[in-house]
């Protein structure tokens, strides 16, 4: 099964992707992670990525699609979770062409909808484990009293410099400008389902499972 997770920064896509990886054997394809891995891989594609990024230029859609093609050729027992791609209609068309070319299907597009004000409140209280990336929140999931990450036992925690109200609102505006056309695009194709991205983790997990299995 291949799916796309759509949602603004902080909607919980990464958390739900990890759950799908653990429980369904799927593989998350995050654009940022793929670019970072490619940059240090030493492959021909990786050298291209490194040269572009070192020059301060934007990586082209063609290169991102090339990285995704490499991952699809490697394969995944449970399918793929596309996170952070596509962001635009041309990227959506390119992904559709790639999946068709490789004999794959796009089975579902899950939009994780949020209330922007509540999202800002959530993100400005967020911190992550510096070792494993586990996410904590001052309000809903505070760092344990013993100061140790519940996942890996790490003791270093950090906050992103742009996890403040002004920066987040700018990031949200950028997301909505670029990504909102995808909502109509996938709705018209009959592939779009939405869940409440600000629900409890297990509730969102259950809603996604219902969308995928229903």
N, C-alpha and C positions, 0 to 999 in steps of 0.2 A: 504494500500500500504506500502510495506517495501522497504527501499532503503539504499544503502551504499554511504556515501560521502568520496571520496578519495582526498587527496591533501596534500602537505607539510605544515609545520607550517606556519601560517600567510596567507594561501590561502583564508581564509574567510569562512571556513566550519562552524564555530560556529555562525557567523552572518546569514548565509543562513539557518542553522538549526532552529534558532529562528524564522525566517520568516515562514518556513514551519510549525512550531508548531502553530504559531498564525493564519495562514491563512488556514491550512488544518487539524488542530487538530491532527497532528502527535506528537510523543513523541521521543525526542532525547535520545539515549542511548550512553553516553560518558563513555568510560572505566574509566577514572580518576574520574568522578563524581560518578559513581556507586561504585567504591572502597572506596571513601571517605564516602559515605552514608552508605555503608555496615559496615565500621569500627566502626561507632557510633550507629548502629541499635540495637545491643544487641541480634540479632538473632544468631542461630548456625553458619550460613554461615559468618555472620559479625564477630563473635569471631575468626573464622579461619583466615579471612582476617587480622584482627588486630594482631593476633599472628605472622603471616608471615611478615607483614610490620614492626612490632616492632623489629623483629629479623633481619631486613635489607635484607630480602630475596625477590626474585621476585615472584609475584603471578602467579600461574600456569594457563595455558589456561583452564584447567578443571574448576577452580574456576570462572574464568571470564565467561565461558559458563554457569556455574550454576547461576551466577547473572543475565545473560541475560534471562535464562529460567524463573527465578522468575518474571522478568518484563513482559515477553510474557504471562505468566499465569495470571498476573494481567490484561493485555490487554490495548489497546489504540484504541480509536474510529477511528483515521485516520491512524493507523499503526506506524511503527517505523523507525527512522533514526539512522543507525549505524555509529558512529563517533569515529575513533580511534581503531576500531576492525571490521574486521580482519586486521592484519598487515603482516601476513605471510600465505603461502599456507596451512600449517596444520590448522591454525585458520580458513581459508576460508572453508576448508572441514568440520571442526567441526561446523561452523555456518550453512552451507548448511544442514548437518545432523540434527541439532536442528530444523531448520525451517520445514524440511520435517516431523520430528517426531511430531511436534506440529500442523501440518496441515496448515503451513504458506508457502508463496512464497516469493522469493526475486524478486522484480519487476524491479529494475533498479540499476545500479552502475554509479554514476556520478563522473567523475574525474575532479577536478578543476585544470586545468593546469596553470602554471605560468612561467614567465621569471625570472630566478633566480636572476639576477642583479637587476631587478625592485622590486622583492620581498624583497631583502635585504634593498633596499632604503625605501620601505614601512614600514618594521618592525622596523628598527632603529629609525623611527620617531613616533612609536606607544606608546600610553599611554592608560590606562583604568581607569574607575571610580572605586574607592575603595569600593563603596557601591553596585552597581548593575552590574559592569563588562562591561558597555557600552564602546566600543572602539573608541578612537579618534586618529587623525593623524595630526602631525604638518603641513603637506602639504595639504592633501585632506579634512580633517575634524578636524580643530583645536578646542581645548577646547574653549567654548563660552567666550566672553569678560567679562561677569559677573562672570566667574569662577564657574558656576553651571552646573551640568550634565543636559542635555536636557531630559533625561529619568526619573531620580529620584530626581533631584535637589541637589544631593550630591556635596560636595566641595573638597573631597579628591581624588586626582588622583595619579597614580603610574605607573612606568615603570618596566618591568621585568629586572632583573639583566643580564639575558642571551640574551636580545634583543640588541645585538651588532653584528657587521659584522662577527667577528671570530667565536663566539658561534653559530650564525645562520648558517654559512656555514657548521659547524660540524654537526648540527642538520639536515640540508638538506641532507648531505652525508649519514647519518644514515637512514633517511627516504627512500632515493632512493635505498640503498642497500637492505633494508628489504621489501619494498613495491612494487618496480617495477615489480617483478614477478606476482603480482596480476593483473596488467594491461593486460598482455597476457592471464592470467587465465580467467578473466571475458570477455575479447574480444572473446576468443574462445567459450564461452558460449552464445555469442550474447547479453550480458546484459550491455555492456559498452558504455557510452556516455561521451563525454568530453565537457566542457565549458571553456571559458577564465576566470580564477579565478581572474584576475587583472582588470576586467572591473568594471564599476560603479555598486554599489550594486543593483540598480533596473534593470540594464542590465543583470547581472548575475542571478538575480531572474527570469527574463523573460526567459532566456535561459534554466534554470532548469525546469521551468514550461512547456516549449515547449517539453523538453525531456521526462517529466513525462506524459504529456497529449497527446503527438503525437503518 
